[in-house]
Structures are given as C-alpha cells and as structure tokens.
Amino acid sequence: MLSTGDETLSEQERAAKITTDMLLQITSVSFDRAAAYTSLVTVGGYAGAFSIWAFVSNELPRLASASVALLLGFSLLIFVLYEIYKMVSITRQLLPLSGLLNPPKQPTEFLRAFENFERKRKLKSATRGQIWTWIIAMILSIGSALSAVGILFYNMLAIILEWPLWPH
C-alpha cells in the first residue's frame, strides 16, 4: 500500500490524493519538457534567421533590412525577457528548499516536509498563469520572428525571380 503521509485518510481520499499527485507530476513534467524543447528550437531558429539576414542584408532595401532587424530584435527581446521571468520564478519556488535543511529534522519529518514542498512547487509551476505567460511569450516571439523570416524569404525569392523587393 502506498503511504500518503497521513494515516487518517480514507481509502477513497488516498486514491484521490495519489491520482492528484500523479496528474500534477505529469502536468509539471510535460510543461517543463515543452518549454525546454521550445527554447531549443527557438534558439536554433534565431541562429538561422540571423545567418540568412547576414547573407542577404547587402541586397535588401534599407526598409526591408530595418524591418527584419526590428522584428528579430523584438522576438529576441520577448524570448530573453521570458527566460529571465522563468529563471526568477524558478528561483522563487526553490528558495524555500533551503528552509527544509535548517534546523535539522528527523528523516520522516524531512521527507514529509520535502513531499509537501515538492507538491507546492509543482502546483505553482503548472498554474494557468505560468502556462498563459509561456503561450503569450511564445506567440509574440515566434510570430515576430516568422514575420522577419517571411520578409527575408520573399526578398530572396524576389531577387531570384527579379520581382520588386519589399518593403522599399
């Protein structure tokens, strides 16, 4: 039988607590992995976009080059600000962990306190506010970066097909 730390819970309450803990664990891990994967893809996208821009910047009209710079810069700013927000948020969630070590506790008391801490941390990391902040940051960051890449690709295609460059 799994221990929930509270022997007075009924079987139904224990099952509900175990189920809640499992769902919380799945949500927390899924959110962390999605954020890490998105960050990796985004960083790779920036490297590619800046490389393409550097390659064709001499051929672009001044306004097109400035538009690409503004859009990529805005995207990068949003991405970096979100990463700083996430870093501060994680630090704030982990600071109470040091309180578990002082004063020294008995092993069972420490484990109970740690389980409580970890449950609260996972709950905070998977809140709607955190998820919506991530969604908004990614939409703004990726949307502006894709707009910049669209301008770059159009102008590269325009150079090849001898169409007018945009914007002039």
N, C-alpha and C positions, 0 to 999 in steps of 0.2 A: 504494500500500500504506500502511496506517495504521501509524504508529510507536507503539510501546508504551513507549519509553524504554529497552528492554533488547533489544539486537540478538541475544542468545544464546538467546532463546526459540524454541521450535519453532513451526511454523505452527499446530498444534493448541493449544499453550499460548497463543499470541497470540489465537487465536479465542476461547478460554475467557476470557481476560482482558478482551477487548473486550466479550464478552457479559455478563460480570460487571459491568463498568463501566456498561454500558447499563442493566442491571436495577437497579443501585444508584442511578443517576440517576433512573430512572422512579419508584422507590420513594420516594426523597427528595423529589422534586418533588410527587408525589401526596400524601405526608404533609403537607408544608408547605401545599399548597393546601387540603386538607381541614381542617386546623387553622385556617387563616385564615378560611375560609368559615364554619365552626362558630362561631368567635369573633364574626363579624359578625352572624350570625343570633341568637346568644345575647344580644349587646348590645341588639339590636332587641327581643328578647323581654322583657328586663328593663325597657326603656323602656315597652313596652306594659303589662306586668303592674303596674308601679308607677303608671302613669296610671289604669288601671282601679281599682286599690286606692284611690287618692286620690279618685276619683269616687264610689265607693260606701262608703267607710270609715265615714261617719256613719250609714249604715243597717245596718251589720253588728253582731252581738252582740260584746261585748268579747273573748270567747274566739276567735271566728272571726277577728277583726282581729288578735289576737295570734298566732294560728296562721299566718296569711298572712305577717305580719311575720317570724316565726321561720323559716318555710320559704324565703321570698325572701331573707332575710338570710343563711341558711346557704348557699343556692345561690350568692349573690353572693360570699360568702367563699371557697367552693371555687373558683369561677371566677377570682377575683383571685389566690388562692394558686397556682393552676396557671399563670397568666400570669407571675407572679413566678418560679416554678420554671423556666418555659420561657426567660425572659429571662436568668436566671443560667446556665442550661445552654448557651444560645447564646453568651453572653459567654465562658464557659469554653472553648467549642470554637473561638472566634475569636481568643483571646489568643495562641496560638502563631503566628498570622499575622504578628504584629509581628517575630517571630524570623526570618522569611524575608527581611526587609529589612536586617537588621544581622548580620554585616557584609555589604557589597555583594557580590553574586555575579555571575558571568558569566550572560548571558541563558539559555543552555541549562541551566546548573546551577539557575538560579532557576526556570525552567519545570518542570524535573523535580521540584524541591522543592515547588513550588506544586501540581503534579498530585498528589503524594504527600499533601500536607496536605489538599487538597480531597477526595480519596478517603477519607481517615480521617474527615474531618468529616461527610461524607455517610453513612458507615457508622455513626457514632455517632448521628446524628440519626434514623436509621431502625431503631434497635435495638428489640428486643421490649420492653425496659424502658421506653423512651420511648413506644412505641405503647400499652402497657398503662397507663402513667401517664395518658396522654391519654384513653383509653377510660374508666378509672375516674373521673377528674375530670369528664368529660362526663356520665356516667351519674348521679353524685351531684348535680351541678349542675343538669342538666336535669330529673332525677327530682323533686327537691325543688321546683324552680320550677313544674313541671307540677302538682304536688300543690297548691301555693298557688293557681295559676290555676283548678284544679278547684274548690277551696273558693269562690273568688270567683264563678265561673260558676254553681255550684249556688245560691249565695245570691242572685245577681241573678235567676236563674230563679225561685227561691222567692219573691222579692219580687213579681215579675210575676204568678205563679200563686197567690200567697197561701198558699204552703206554709210549714211551720215552718222557720226559719233554722237553720243548722248550722255549727259546733257552738255550743251556747248558752253 
